[in-house]
């Protein structure tokens, strides 16, 4: 069977997908994408990506699959967040999802 990398968010959909693929005999690798790293804008010391990452890790552990966290926070800020603020400053309403789905 194939090696399949599954983006694990810690939520139901990605968890079930990883489970089904593993049951089908695939070698499954769980991957969590960290997209935010700017703690200067975190409210009330909350950092939801840490909780999300921990949830994804628990899923990977329960399925006995390898798990990796990749940090895309720099790229996300440069390509998505900076663009979004620039568009708002220019009086336009951006759609950052278009940029996220482009690459």
C-alpha positions in Angstrom: 0.0 0.0 0.0 0.9 3.6 -0.4 2.4 6.1 2.1 -0.2 8.8 2.7 0.3 12.1 4.5 -2.8 13.3 6.2 -3.2 16.9 7.4 -4.3 16.3 11.0 -6.1 19.2 12.7 -7.2 17.2 15.7 -10.8 17.4 14.5 -13.2 14.7 13.5 -12.8 14.7 9.7 -9.0 14.4 9.5 -9.0 11.9 12.4 -11.5 9.7 10.7 -9.7 10.0 7.3 -6.4 8.9 8.9 -8.2 6.0 10.7 -9.8 4.8 7.5 -6.6 5.0 5.5 -4.7 3.1 8.2 -7.5 0.4 8.2 -7.1 0.1 4.5 -3.4 -0.8 5.0 -1.8 2.4 4.0 1.3 3.8 5.8 -0.2 7.0 7.3 1.8 10.0 8.5 0.0 12.7 10.4 1.0 16.3 9.6 0.1 19.4 11.5 0.7 22.8 9.9 1.5 25.6 12.3 0.4 28.8 10.6 0.7 31.4 13.3 3.6 32.3 15.6 3.0 35.9 16.6 2.4 35.8 20.3 2.2 39.6 20.5 -1.4 39.5 19.3 -2.6 36.6 21.4 -5.5 37.5 23.7 -5.6 36.4 27.3 -2.5 34.2 26.9 -4.5 31.9 24.6 -2.6 30.1 21.9 -5.1 27.8 20.1 -2.6 26.3 17.7 -0.9 24.6 20.7 -4.2 23.0 21.7 -4.9 22.0 18.1 -1.4 20.5 17.8 -1.9 18.6 21.0 -5.2 17.2 19.8 -3.6 16.2 16.5 -0.8 14.5 18.4 -3.2 12.6 20.5 -5.0 11.3 17.4 -1.7 10.2 15.9 -0.7 8.5 19.1 -4.0 6.7 19.3 -3.6 5.5 15.7 0.1 4.6 16.3 1.1 6.7 13.3 4.1 9.0 12.9 3.4 12.7 13.5 5.2 15.9 12.4 4.6 19.6 13.0 5.7 21.9 10.1 6.0 25.6 10.8 4.6 27.6 8.0 4.0 30.7 10.1 6.5 32.9 8.3 5.1 32.0 4.8 1.5 32.4 6.1 2.2 35.9 7.5 4.0 37.0 4.3 1.5 35.6 1.8 -1.8 35.8 3.6 -1.8 38.1 6.7 0.3 40.9 5.1 -1.8 40.8 2.0 -5.0 40.9 4.0 -3.9 44.0 6.0 -2.7 45.8 2.8 -6.1 45.1 1.1 -8.0 46.5 4.1 -5.7 49.6 4.2 -6.6 50.1 0.5 -10.3 50.0 1.2 -10.9 46.5 -0.3 -12.2 43.4 1.4 -9.7 40.6 0.8 -10.5 36.9 0.4 -7.4 35.2 1.9 -8.9 31.8 1.3 -8.2 32.3 -2.4 -4.5 32.7 -1.7 -4.4 29.8 0.7 -5.9 27.4 -1.9 -3.8 28.7 -4.7 -0.6 26.9 -3.6 
